[in-house]
Amino acid sequence: MFNALVVDKDDDGKTQAQVKTLTLDDLPQAEVTVAVEYSTVNYKDGLCIGPGGGLVRNYPHVPGIDFAGTVESSDDDRYKPGDKVVLTGWRVGEAHWGGYAQKARVRADWLVPLPEGLDTRTAMAVGTAGLTSMLSVMALEDHGLEPGHGPVLVTGAAGGVGSVAVALLAALGHEVAAVTGRPEQEGYLRDLGASQIVARDELTEVTRKPLEQELWAGCIDAVAGPMLGRVLKQMKYGTSVAAVGLAGGAAIEGALITPFILRGVNLLGIDSVMQPYANRLRAWERIARDLPMDKLEAMSQPATLSDLPKLGADILKGQVKGRMVVDVNA
């Protein structure tokens, strides 16, 4: 018997999330059974927990797109009982039962060994948000970004992806400009390493100018919408934007082809869900090496399974700061 957050749908089509007791027989069939220790809260989790079920198609459902824990049993030679593992992505928590439970059963291909230097709690302080941040930094570096090139812009900076991105970039020696619509978060962002705070309102007006003053040496954008349209026009020659989210809408409002042709700007799509195993390992190893753990701890807050319905609603409203670390056994 174990506890899990279960989302179910009633006869009227309404969904409700509550903590229930399950058995191992309730788990889906797969090669590896994991005793989950920690999970976290991402925007997708909010969609899956909230009214309507978001990305969920079959009920009852256990959300949680991330988890870290210890292998209990494995039919795959790559993992054995006692191994520490991490899972992010692969549509776990959406199409497949996820990590908001004390037990999970998943395919071996979806797991990654816990990187040396991290424990399971720290790995979930990182989670999909932190992995996405590291993948974004790596993509910008692969396209030529180096310290000293100028300020790197991070939009949605007080959120999960943004918080880790600010801390990573600053630790790597970059000047970081953090965009936020919450002025009260300035102290938090400066503590993470931001040297400049940009008010969200400065970047949300849609303009028809083909280009604007060259300001940014790189950008990690979690917002899209009109903000990304403005940012593209302000990128320095030959620089890149790593696009990781669409909280501001899927359309890039006000965008023109001009920055790509006249300034050679690159727009890099960052996917963390189906990322190949080798690149996942590379990113997790970089996280263990380059992410300042004191900064990660400062942006992390504890939570339990019973907190998740409220946290799911809060993250959809942009009211969650930093990283939530969910102790599924508390």
C-alpha positions in Angstrom: 0.0 0.0 0.0 1.2 3.5 -0.8 0.0 7.1 -1.2 -0.5 8.9 -4.5 -2.1 12.0 -5.8 -4.8 10.7 -8.1 -6.7 12.8 -10.6 -10.1 11.4 -11.5 -13.1 12.6 -13.6 -16.7 12.3 -12.6 -19.8 11.7 -14.7 -20.1 15.4 -15.4 -16.6 15.6 -16.8 -15.2 17.5 -13.9 -11.8 16.5 -12.5 -10.7 16.3 -8.9 -7.2 15.6 -7.4 -6.8 14.0 -4.0 -4.4 11.8 -2.1 -5.5 8.2 -2.2 -4.1 4.8 -1.2 -3.0 2.5 -4.0 -1.4 -0.9 -4.3 1.5 -2.2 -6.5 -1.2 -3.9 -8.7 -2.6 -0.5 -9.6 0.7 0.5 -11.2 1.1 0.2 -15.0 3.2 -2.5 -16.5 6.9 -1.6 -17.2 10.4 -2.8 -16.5 11.5 -0.8 -13.4 9.7 -0.2 -10.1 11.0 2.8 -8.2 10.5 3.9 -4.6 9.9 7.6 -5.2 11.5 10.0 -2.7 11.0 13.4 -4.2 9.2 15.1 -7.1 8.6 18.8 -8.0 6.1 21.2 -9.6 6.2 22.3 -13.2 3.7 24.2 -15.3 2.6 21.0 -17.0 1.9 19.5 -13.6 -0.4 22.4 -12.9 -2.2 21.7 -16.2 -2.6 18.0 -15.3 -3.8 18.6 -11.8 -6.2 21.5 -12.6 -9.8 21.5 -13.7 -10.3 19.7 -17.0 -7.1 17.6 -16.6 -5.0 19.6 -19.1 -2.8 17.1 -20.8 -4.3 14.0 -19.3 -6.4 11.7 -21.6 -7.1 8.6 -19.4 -8.4 8.5 -15.8 -7.8 7.8 -13.0 -4.3 9.3 -13.4 -1.2 10.0 -11.3 0.5 13.2 -12.4 4.0 14.3 -11.8 6.4 14.7 -14.7 9.5 14.4 -12.6 10.7 12.1 -9.8 13.8 10.8 -8.2 14.2 7.7 -6.0 15.6 4.2 -5.5 15.1 1.2 -7.7 13.1 -1.5 -6.0 13.0 -4.0 -8.8 14.1 -4.2 -12.4 13.6 -6.5 -15.4 16.3 -4.5 -17.3 20.0 -5.2 -16.8 20.8 -1.5 -16.7 19.3 -1.0 -13.3 19.3 -3.1 -10.1 17.7 -2.7 -6.7 19.3 0.1 -4.7 20.3 2.2 -7.7 19.4 5.9 -7.4 17.6 7.2 -10.5 16.0 10.4 -12.0 13.2 10.7 -14.4 12.1 13.8 -16.4 10.0 14.0 -19.5 8.9 11.2 -21.9 5.3 12.3 -21.2 5.4 10.7 -17.8 2.8 12.4 -15.6 0.8 13.2 -18.8 0.2 10.1 -20.9 1.8 7.8 -18.3 1.5 7.6 -14.6 4.0 9.9 -12.9 5.9 10.8 -9.8 3.2 12.1 -7.4 3.3 8.8 -5.6 5.4 6.8 -3.3 5.9 4.2 -6.0 6.3 4.4 -9.7 6.7 1.8 -12.5 8.3 3.0 -15.7 10.3 2.0 -18.7 14.1 1.7 -18.2 14.7 3.8 -21.3 13.1 6.8 -19.5 15.5 6.7 -16.5 18.9 8.4 -15.9 21.3 7.4 -13.2 21.5 10.0 -10.4 24.5 12.1 -11.3 27.5 11.9 -8.9 27.4 14.9 -6.6 23.6 15.1 -6.4 21.1 13.5 -4.0 17.5 12.8 -4.9 16.2 15.9 -3.1 18.7 18.1 -4.9 17.8 16.5 -8.2 14.2 17.4 -7.8 15.1 20.9 -6.8 16.5 20.9 -10.3 13.8 18.8 -12.1 12.6 19.4 -15.6 12.8 23.2 -15.1 16.5 23.0 -14.2 17.3 20.5 -16.9 15.6 22.8 -19.4 17.7 25.7 -18.2 20.9 23.7 -18.6 19.9 22.5 -22.1 19.3 26.1 -23.0 22.7 27.3 -21.7 24.4 24.4 -23.6 22.6 25.4 -26.8 23.6 29.0 -26.4 27.2 27.9 -25.8 27.1 25.6 -28.8 26.1 28.7 -30.9 29.0 30.8 -29.6 27.9 32.4 -26.4 30.9 33.1 -24.0 31.3 35.3 -20.9 32.1 38.8 -21.8 29.9 39.0 -24.9 27.4 41.2 -23.1 24.2 40.7 -21.0 22.2 37.6 -21.3 18.5 38.1 -21.0 16.3 35.7 -19.0 12.5 36.1 -19.3 10.1 34.8 -16.7 13.1 35.0 -14.4 11.4 34.3 -11.1 9.9 31.1 -12.3 11.4 27.6 -12.1 13.3 27.7 -15.5 14.2 31.3 -15.1 15.5 31.0 -11.5 17.9 28.2 -12.4 18.9 29.9 -15.6 19.9 33.1 -13.7 21.9 31.2 -11.2 23.6 29.1 -13.9 24.5 31.9 -16.2 25.8 34.1 -13.3 28.0 31.2 -12.0 29.4 30.7 -15.5 30.6 34.3 -15.5 27.8 36.0 -17.6 26.2 39.3 -17.0 22.5 38.4 -16.4 19.5 40.7 -17.1 16.4 39.2 -15.4 12.9 40.0 -16.7 10.0 39.9 -14.2 6.5 41.4 -13.8 6.8 41.1 -10.0 8.9 44.0 -8.7 9.0 42.4 -5.2 11.2 39.7 -6.6 14.1 42.0 -7.4 16.0 41.1 -4.2 15.5 37.4 -4.9 16.8 37.7 -8.5 19.8 39.7 -7.5 20.7 37.1 -4.8 20.6 34.5 -7.6 23.1 36.5 -9.6 21.1 39.0 -11.8 23.0 42.2 -12.3 20.1 44.0 -14.1 16.3 43.8 -13.6 14.1 44.5 -16.5 10.4 45.2 -15.9 8.1 43.0 -18.0 6.2 46.0 -19.2 9.2 47.2 -21.1 9.1 44.2 -23.4 5.4 43.4 -23.9 4.4 46.3 -26.2 4.0 45.1 -29.8 5.9 47.3 -32.3 6.2 47.3 -36.0 9.8 48.4 -36.0 11.9 45.9 -38.0 14.9 46.2 -35.6 15.7 47.9 -32.4 18.9 48.8 -30.5 21.3 45.8 -30.1 21.2 44.9 -26.4 21.5 41.2 -25.6 24.3 38.7 -26.2 21.9 35.8 -25.6 18.5 35.0 -24.3 16.6 32.2 -22.5 12.9 32.9 -23.1 10.2 31.1 -21.2 7.4 33.5 -22.3 7.1 33.8 -26.1 4.2 36.0 -27.3 4.8 39.7 -27.8 7.8 39.6 -25.4 9.8 37.2 -27.7 8.8 39.4 -30.7 10.4 42.4 -29.0 13.5 40.5 -27.8 14.3 39.2 -31.2 14.6 42.7 -32.5 17.0 43.7 -29.7 19.5 40.8 -30.1 23.1 41.6 -31.0 24.4 40.4 -34.4 24.9 36.7 -34.7 23.4 35.8 -31.2 20.8 33.3 -30.2 17.6 33.0 -28.3 16.8 29.7 -26.6 13.0 29.3 -26.6 11.7 27.1 -23.7 8.1 28.1 -23.0 5.0 29.9 -24.2 3.4 31.3 -21.1 2.7 34.5 -23.1 1.1 32.6 -26.0 2.3 30.4 -28.8 2.4 33.1 -31.4 5.4 35.4 -31.6 3.5 38.6 -31.9 5.1 41.5 -33.7 8.0 39.4 -35.0 9.4 39.9 -38.4 12.0 38.0 -40.4 14.3 41.0 -40.3 16.4 39.9 -37.2 17.2 36.6 -38.7 18.3 38.0 -42.1 19.9 41.3 -41.2 21.5 40.3 -37.9 21.9 36.5 -38.3 19.9 35.9 -35.1 19.2 32.2 -34.2 16.0 31.0 -32.6 16.7 27.7 -30.9 13.8 25.5 -29.8 14.6 23.6 -26.5 12.8 20.3 -25.9 13.4 18.5 -22.6 10.7 15.8 -23.1 12.1 13.6 -25.8 15.8 14.6 -25.3 18.2 11.8 -26.2 19.8 9.8 -23.4 23.4 11.0 -24.1 22.4 14.7 -24.1 20.4 14.2 -20.8 23.5 12.7 -19.2 25.6 15.6 -20.5 23.2 18.1 -19.1 22.9 16.4 -15.7 26.7 16.2 -15.4 26.9 19.9 -16.2 24.2 20.7 -13.6 26.2 18.8 -10.9 29.3 20.6 -11.8 28.2 24.2 -12.7 25.0 24.9 -10.7 25.7 26.7 -7.4 24.0 24.5 -4.8 23.6 27.3 -2.3 21.7 29.2 -4.9 19.6 26.2 -5.7 18.8 25.7 -2.0 17.8 29.4 -1.7 15.3 29.1 -4.5 13.8 25.8 -3.2 10.7 25.4 -1.0 9.3 22.2 0.5 5.9 20.6 -0.3 3.9 17.4 0.3 1.4 15.5 -1.8 -1.5 17.2 0.0 -0.1 20.6 -1.1 -0.2 19.8 -4.8 -3.8 20.8 -5.7 -3.1 24.3 -4.5 0.4 24.5 -6.0 -0.9 23.3 -9.3 -3.4 26.2 -9.4 -0.8 28.7 -8.2 1.8 27.8 -10.8 -0.8 28.3 -13.6 -1.4 31.8 -12.2 2.4 32.6 -12.1 2.4 32.6 -8.3 5.0 30.0 -7.7 8.6 31.4 -7.1 11.6 29.3 -7.7 11.5 25.5 -7.2 9.1 23.4 -5.2 10.6 20.1 -3.8 7.8 17.6 -3.1 8.6 15.0 -0.4 6.1 12.3 -1.4 6.7 10.4 1.9 6.0 13.3 4.2 
